[in-house]
Amino acid sequence: MSHETQVLPHNDLLNLAYYHKCVIEKKVAEDNREAIALDCMSCLIALAFSVEAIANFVGFKAIPEWNERAFYKDKMLVLGKGCGFKFEDSQEPYKSLHMLKTIRDQMAHGKPIETKTDVSDREALRHAMASPWDEHLTPEFAQHAFEQVKVFEKMLLELAGIPLIETLTSGTAVWVEA
């Protein structure tokens, strides 16, 4: 028996981001800051990946000759032209998407940063050892970024005329074991 399936990674990535967002919210509610920056990091990575997966999904569905291997900025220009929006990285939701892409690139293409500094206390040393993305590893930014990715997803689906049901990983039949 033959079945048709549709595997759509943007759902898994958004679910991963949502999971980490919930972990962050629970820790904040319990006033537990243990490793919360790592939870934020995981959430932001999942969000950054999900933005590109959403773009690839909508591009695949709505843009003839879509190139999922194109550079991120080129994809956004093609999507904007095809779906009727302009990616303005100074306005939301694009501002947050641009920041997620920047954070993702900083992490994925990380290179050592070596400096010499004189510090007089632990806080100054912590500041001197900060990674470029550290300022964004907050529950507030993770929540805001999640909301902006969802705004972008909804907008893009509406502009492309893609019903929500078509965005779900699915198969044409259910397997029942005898």
TIPAGU-542625 format. One record per residue: residue number from 0; residue in three letters; y, z, x of N, C-alpha, C in turn. Coordinates in steps of 0.02 Angstrom, whole numbers. Atoms other than C-alpha are relative to their C-alpha. Layout:
% TIPAGU-542625
> NUM_ALA_Y_Z_X_Y_Z_X_Y_Z_X
...
END
This chain:
% TIPAGU-542625
> 0_MET_-58_0_42_0_0_0_62_0_45
> 1_SER_-60_6_-40_168_-51_71_58_39_-32
> 2_HIS_-57_-39_23_324_57_59_62_-21_38
> 3_GLU_-63_12_-33_506_28_97_32_68_15
> 4_THR_-34_-61_-18_600_163_189_69_-15_27
> 5_GLN_-68_5_-26_779_193_240_15_66_34
> 6_VAL_-14_-60_-39_814_317_379_73_-4_22
> 7_LEU_-72_1_-11_998_361_391_21_62_40
> 8_PRO_-12_-57_-44_1039_473_540_63_40_-15
> 9_HIS_-61_-38_13_1213_520_481_-14_62_-43
> 10_ASN_18_-58_42_1132_635_352_-27_58_43
> 11_ASP_28_-52_-43_1032_729_483_54_32_43
> 12_LEU_-53_-26_-43_1184_747_595_49_43_-40
> 13_LEU_-43_-41_43_1293_809_452_-35_65_-20
> 14_ASN_37_-60_16_1156_930_403_-1_49_59
> 15_LEU_-2_-42_-60_1150_994_582_68_33_7
> 16_ALA_-67_-28_-3_1338_1017_582_10_54_-53
> 17_TYR_-5_-48_54_1328_1105_414_-37_65_16
> 18_TYR_38_-58_-20_1193_1221_478_40_44_49
> 19_HIS_-39_-39_-49_1300_1272_627_63_29_-31
> 20_LYS_-59_-26_34_1453_1290_516_-18_63_-39
> 21_CYS_23_-59_38_1354_1412_406_-14_59_47
> 22_VAL_12_-53_-50_1298_1510_560_66_30_22
> 23_ILE_-66_-23_-21_1479_1521_615_32_42_-54
> 24_GLU_-29_-37_56_1538_1576_443_-33_69_-9
> 25_LYS_37_-64_6_1403_1711_435_21_49_56
> 26_LYS_-20_-44_-55_1450_1777_607_71_26_-10
> 27_VAL_-68_-22_13_1634_1782_560_1_54_-54
> 28_ALA_3_-49_55_1594_1873_397_-28_67_24
> 29_GLU_30_-61_-27_1491_2000_495_37_27_60
> 30_ASP_-40_-19_-59_1624_2014_632_-43_0_63
> 31_ASN_45_8_-57_1493_1956_756_22_-61_40
> 32_ARG_-25_55_-41_1568_1851_896_-49_-21_54
> 33_GLU_48_16_-53_1411_1843_1003_-19_-74_-2
> 34_ALA_17_70_-10_1390_1664_1065_31_-47_-53
> 35_ILE_-30_40_53_1503_1599_926_31_-64_28
> 36_ALA_-26_61_-31_1584_1476_1047_-55_-52_9
> 37_LEU_56_47_-6_1412_1400_1077_-18_-29_-67
> 38_ASP_11_26_67_1386_1385_890_52_-52_-18
> 39_CYS_-54_48_12_1555_1299_878_-12_-64_40
> 40_MET_14_58_-42_1507_1184_1021_-54_-44_-32
> 41_SER_54_38_33_1346_1133_933_25_-34_-63
> 42_CYS_-27_28_62_1439_1105_770_44_-61_17
> 43_LEU_-45_55_-18_1571_995_854_-38_-60_28
> 44_ILE_41_55_-26_1440_892_947_-33_-36_-58
> 45_ALA_33_31_58_1345_862_785_51_-39_-42
> 46_LEU_-52_35_37_1508_815_698_21_-64_34
> 47_ALA_-20_60_-37_1559_695_835_-53_-55_-6
> 48_PHE_55_49_8_1389_610_828_-2_-26_-72
> 49_SER_4_21_70_1395_606_638_55_-51_-17
> 50_VAL_-54_48_13_1563_515_637_-22_-70_21
> 51_GLU_22_66_-22_1491_373_738_-59_-25_-42
> 52_ALA_56_20_43_1332_373_633_24_-22_-69
> 53_ILE_-30_21_64_1437_364_473_31_-69_8
> 54_ALA_-31_66_-13_1536_220_548_-54_-54_5
> 55_ASN_54_49_-7_1374_131_595_-33_-14_-67
> 56_PHE_30_9_66_1301_159_422_44_-45_-44
> 57_VAL_-45_39_42_1453_92_330_9_-71_29
> 58_GLY_-6_66_-31_1474_-49_456_-61_-43_-14
> 59_PHE_63_35_13_1291_-99_434_-2_-25_-72
> 60_LYS_2_17_72_1310_-98_244_55_-48_-21
> 61_ALA_-58_33_28_1483_-173_225_33_-53_44
> 62_ILE_-34_46_-46_1534_-273_379_-50_-52_27
> 63_PRO_45_52_-28_1451_-441_418_1_1_76
> 64_GLU_6_3_-73_1388_-451_597_24_65_34
> 65_TRP_-20_-64_-27_1418_-265_627_-33_11_68
> 66_ASN_25_-13_-67_1398_-216_810_2_76_14
> 67_GLU_3_-72_-10_1339_-36_825_9_20_73
> 68_ARG_-9_-15_-71_1353_-49_1014_72_-8_23
> 69_ALA_-70_8_-18_1539_-85_1010_31_67_18
> 70_PHE_-36_-61_-17_1661_42_1080_25_33_-65
> 71_TYR_-21_-40_58_1710_179_958_66_-26_-29
> 72_LYS_-66_22_24_1892_123_947_-5_-68_-34
> 73_ASP_9_66_29_1838_-56_913_-35_5_-68
> 74_LYS_34_-10_64_1720_3_776_49_23_-54
> 75_MET_-47_-25_49_1859_98_691_50_-54_-22
> 76_LEU_-45_55_18_1974_-54_698_-34_-49_-47
> 77_VAL_38_46_42_1839_-166_624_-11_30_-69
> 78_LEU_9_-34_64_1799_-38_488_65_3_-39
> 79_GLY_-65_-4_33_1983_-16_450_19_-66_-31
> 80_LYS_-17_66_25_2010_-201_432_-46_-19_-58
> 81_GLY_48_20_51_1852_-227_330_2_43_-64
> 82_CYS_1_-46_58_1873_-75_216_69_17_-26
> 83_GLY_-68_-10_25_2062_-65_204_32_66_18
> 84_PHE_-36_-59_-23_2122_83_307_22_-12_71
> 85_LYS_-24_5_-69_2215_107_470_-14_67_33
> 86_PHE_17_-60_-38_2147_231_597_61_22_38
> 87_GLU_-60_-28_-31_2303_330_639_-18_68_30
> 88_ASP_24_-63_-29_2251_464_763_52_55_2
> 89_SER_-50_-53_6_2411_561_729_-2_32_-70
> 90_GLN_5_-25_69_2362_590_545_-72_19_-15
> 91_GLU_66_-19_22_2216_677_463_-27_-52_-49
> 92_PRO_54_-33_-37_2071_648_449_-9_-28_70
> 93_TYR_11_35_-63_2088_530_598_17_42_61
> 94_LYS_-19_-44_-55_2173_660_707_-59_43_22
> 95_SER_59_-41_-16_2020_774_697_-57_-43_26
> 96_LEU_52_44_-24_1901_627_719_13_-20_73
> 97_HIS_-19_18_-69_1996_575_875_-13_59_47
> 98_MET_13_-60_-42_1986_754_942_-75_10_10
> 99_LEU_73_-6_-7_1799_760_907_-26_-50_51
> 100_LYS_21_52_-47_1777_597_1002_20_20_72
> 101_THR_-23_-22_-67_1879_665_1148_-44_56_26
> 102_ILE_43_-56_-20_1778_827_1152_-69_-25_18
> 103_ARG_66_28_-13_1615_730_1141_-2_-35_67
> 104_ASP_-2_36_-64_1666_618_1286_7_47_59
> 105_GLN_-8_-49_-54_1722_766_1391_-66_34_16
> 106_MET_64_-32_-10_1554_848_1365_-53_-48_27
> 107_ALA_52_48_-18_1445_694_1379_10_-29_70
> 108_HIS_-16_29_-66_1533_628_1534_29_53_46
> 109_GLY_-28_-56_-37_1569_799_1606_-6_-9_75
> 110_LYS_0_2_-73_1615_807_1787_25_67_26
> 111_PRO_-22_-64_-28_1641_957_1899_76_3_7
> 112_ILE_-71_-13_-10_1815_1031_1904_5_55_51
> 113_GLU_-6_-50_-53_1853_1120_2065_74_14_13
> 114_THR_-69_-20_-12_2014_1217_2087_0_63_43
> 115_LYS_-11_-63_-35_2082_1358_2193_57_35_-35
> 116_THR_-51_-38_36_2179_1493_2107_-3_73_19
> 117_ASP_-3_-72_-11_2236_1670_2134_5_32_-69
> 118_VAL_-1_-35_64_2196_1781_1987_-2_74_11
> 119_SER_-4_-73_-10_2228_1965_1962_-41_39_-51
> 120_ASP_40_-36_49_2119_2005_1812_-53_-47_-30
> 121_ARG_57_36_30_1965_1952_1715_24_-55_-48
> 122_GLU_-25_50_47_2065_1861_1580_28_-61_36
> 123_ALA_-28_56_-39_2156_1755_1708_-57_-41_31
> 124_LEU_58_35_-28_1989_1713_1791_-35_-41_-55
> 125_ARG_31_36_56_1915_1665_1621_41_-62_-17
> 126_HIS_-43_57_14_2064_1553_1589_-6_-53_54
> 127_ALA_7_48_-55_2047_1472_1761_-67_-38_-3
> 128_MET_66_31_3_1863_1435_1725_-12_-37_-66
> 129_ALA_8_31_66_1893_1360_1552_-15_-75_7
> 130_SER_14_72_5_1821_1189_1511_54_-32_-43
> 131_PRO_-53_33_38_1938_1059_1436_-7_8_-76
> 132_TRP_11_-4_72_1859_1082_1263_0_72_-26
> 133_ASP_6_-71_20_1857_1273_1261_50_20_-55
> 134_GLU_-50_-21_50_2017_1288_1158_-20_-21_-71
> 135_HIS_22_23_65_1928_1197_1015_-64_35_-24
> 136_LEU_62_-35_18_1775_1311_1012_16_62_-40
> 137_THR_-18_-55_45_1841_1417_870_-28_-13_-69
> 138_PRO_24_9_68_1775_1448_696_49_-41_-43
> 139_GLU_-51_35_40_1940_1383_625_-3_-75_13
> 140_PHE_3_72_-14_1930_1216_715_-65_-31_-24
> 141_ALA_64_26_23_1745_1194_677_2_-12_-76
> 142_GLN_-6_7_73_1780_1223_490_45_-59_-17
> 143_HIS_-48_54_14_1931_1107_491_-31_-68_17
> 144_ALA_30_64_-21_1839_970_586_-55_-21_-49
> 145_PHE_52_16_49_1691_981_465_32_-28_-63
> 146_GLU_-33_24_61_1808_962_316_28_-70_10
> 147_GLN_-31_65_-12_1896_813_396_-53_-55_6
> 148_VAL_55_49_-3_1731_725_434_-24_-17_-70
> 149_LYS_21_12_70_1680_747_252_52_-41_-38
> 150_VAL_-53_40_30_1850_678_196_-8_-73_22
> 151_PHE_8_67_-27_1824_528_310_-61_-35_-31
> 152_GLU_61_29_28_1646_500_248_12_-22_-72
> 153_LYS_-12_15_71_1698_507_65_47_-60_-7
> 154_MET_-48_55_2_1847_392_94_-33_-66_19
> 155_LEU_32_61_-25_1745_266_191_-51_-27_-50
> 156_LEU_49_22_50_1605_260_62_35_-29_-61
> 157_GLU_-37_26_58_1731_237_-79_31_-68_15
> 158_LEU_-32_64_-18_1826_100_12_-51_-56_8
> 159_ALA_52_51_-10_1664_9_56_-40_-12_-64
> 160_GLY_36_9_63_1599_28_-122_-74_18_6
> 161_ILE_70_-21_-9_1440_116_-66_-13_63_-42
> 162_PRO_16_-60_41_1367_234_-198_-35_53_43
> 163_LEU_29_-56_-37_1316_405_-135_-76_-4_5
> 164_ILE_73_4_0_1134_375_-183_-26_-46_55
> 165_GLU_21_46_-53_1127_233_-56_9_28_70
> 166_THR_-12_-31_-66_1176_352_84_-56_47_21
> 167_LEU_52_-49_-12_1017_454_76_-62_-31_32
> 168_THR_65_21_-27_861_436_182_-49_2_-57
> 169_SER_44_4_58_729_379_60_-58_-47_12
> 170_GLY_57_46_2_567_287_24_-13_-21_-71
> 171_THR_10_27_68_507_184_-123_-56_34_-37
> 172_ALA_56_-32_34_356_291_-163_-11_70_29
> 173_VAL_17_-68_-22_292_468_-150_-74_-1_19
> 174_TRP_69_-4_-24_134_500_-51_-32_61_-30
> 175_VAL_36_-55_31_10_606_-146_-69_1_29
> 176_GLU_66_-7_-29_-144_672_-59_-50_19_-55
> 177_ALA_51_-15_50_-303_673_-163_-41_60_18
END
